[in-house]
Amino acid sequence: MFRRLYLICICVCFNRTGADRHEPCPSTSDLDLKESEDGVEDCVDRDPRTNPEDPEKQQLVCAEAQAGASNWEEFTPEVSAESGLTSYRFRCPRSGLFHCTLTGLVFVVDQRAELQYSIDQWNEVLVGSHGRTPAGPLFRIECPENAVHKLHLPHCETKHGVSVFTGQRSGSLSVAHITDDGTSFIDPLEITDTHVVIDVPHLSAFGLVWQFVEWLIGRRVHGQVLLFLAPPDPKTERQKLNMLLLPCNIPVEEVQRKQWNAKQYVEAPSRCELIKNHSYTVDCPKAYIVQPKKANFIMNFGPNYHPMFEIRLPNNMKRVTLTVKDQENQEIWEHEVHLTDPAVSHQLRSQQNISLEDKLFSVRSEFIKRVSEPVLDQLLDRLLQRRFINDGEKEAAKTKRREERARYVIDLVRHKGPGACSYLIEKICELDPTLSQFLNLRTPDLV
């Protein structure tokens, strides 16, 4: 009896504070979003899967009524990058709300569970056939325990980003649910200042989408300015700083992995507001050149993240001030960037010290899947010509089918030392630039 009275107090207090924190979703019924002021029974019955006799699950459901950032338990997942794909993993120790610091996702779980998730490539033709367009990354989520029953997906909407038809900020946002059986669209339970909240029918791929007709209108979003520095070029005595302007709900981890020609991330305050299809310029008085002179902001949710601006600087430059201006010549972002920051230098040294054997191993699966037969044949000829393999090894490779041959070649070279690995990477870049860019490979002497 005492336990139930204690929970009643928690539910009433939590729901009242939650009402002040978030705006209700206009498309959700009053019944779904109204605050529970009748005690435990209303709070517990909201989720039919919750056992009212389980105190831990009672507290979970009550906490959902005030599911703001102050109630999330933050975690940094294990990250693995293999075959061109970044995967995240986290073991939830209990029921509750868990916020991933790298992707912005919030998982509501009702028991201990292991989360495994990654970012997939959108099929824009598929979602376009339904009159929608991507509004965030496409997350593929797995949980063997099937314990996730609500999901918070980070959005990039601003309070200015309203529907021209409904006048509501959330009027065109929904969540695409993509499974082997097809694509459906889930209406939000709630849209907060930062996230879209949905019930999870079952796990697969989830991603935010806008109505395409709304997408045609210039839209203001929360954005981010990301900077990536290439190693100094001793021949030209210059260094290259790449700038990307992106929606704020794209994880930096994903962008950094795709910067194959300038990998080192320069940390700086990144938040700004951007408007789709508006043009922007960059001022940098100390730069040799900034190109292009202006560029339009295009909403891009992968799989590739190309620089919007390239800034060329002297090699000995220690700090530089960058200013981004909109098409009305108004400053939207400015920062003094320290290029000799110890973290920057450490990252550059770390990248230069990555073994070539490990680099080949990290792209092994995608190389096997994607390399063509003609390129494989040319690689074998070049490796034999340079005596990294012998006639018997080449003939053994020739008898295998394409995938088996690719597996044989990359594993053979990985075990022949850094010289062979360096040469294979160089020839992949030369013979198939598209594949080398996808695999994030560069000629070793340029790393």
Sequence and secondary structure as in RCSB ss.txt:
>XXXX:A:sequence
MFRRLYLICICVCFNRTGADRHEPCPSTSDLDLKESEDGVEDCVDRDPRTNPEDPEKQQLVCAEAQAGASNWEEF
TPEVSAESGLTSYRFRCPRSGLFHCTLTGLVFVVDQRAELQYSIDQWNEVLVGSHGRTPAGPLFRIECPENAVHK
LHLPHCETKHGVSVFTGQRSGSLSVAHITDDGTSFIDPLEITDTHVVIDVPHLSAFGLVWQFVEWLIGRRVHGQV
LLFLAPPDPKTERQKLNMLLLPCNIPVEEVQRKQWNAKQYVEAPSRCELIKNHSYTVDCPKAYIVQPKKANFIMN
FGPNYHPMFEIRLPNNMKRVTLTVKDQENQEIWEHEVHLTDPAVSHQLRSQQNISLEDKLFSVRSEFIKRVSEPV
LDQLLDRLLQRRFINDGEKEAAKTKRREERARYVIDLVRHKGPGACSYLIEKICELDPTLSQFLNLRTPDLV
>XXXX:A:secstr
 HHHHHHHHHHHHHHHHHHHH  B TTS HHHHS   S HHHHHHTSTTS TT HHHHHHHHHHTT SGGG EEE
  EEEEETTEEEEEEEE SSEEEEETTT  EEEESS EEEEEEEE   HHHHHTTTEEEEEEEEEEE TT  EEE
EEEE  B TT   TTT  TTTT EEEEEETTEEEEE  SEE SSEEEEE SS SEEEEEEEHHHHTS  EEEEEE
EEEE   BTTTTEEEEEEEEEETTS HHHHHHT TT  EEE    EEEEETT EEEEE TT SEEESS EE    
 SS    SEEEEEETT  EEEEEEE TTS EEEEEEEETT HHHHHHHHHHHHS HHHHHHHTHHHHHHH  HHH
HHHHHHHHHHTTSS HHHHHHHHTS HHHHHHHHHHHHHTT HHHHHHHHHHHHHH HHHHHHTT   GGG 
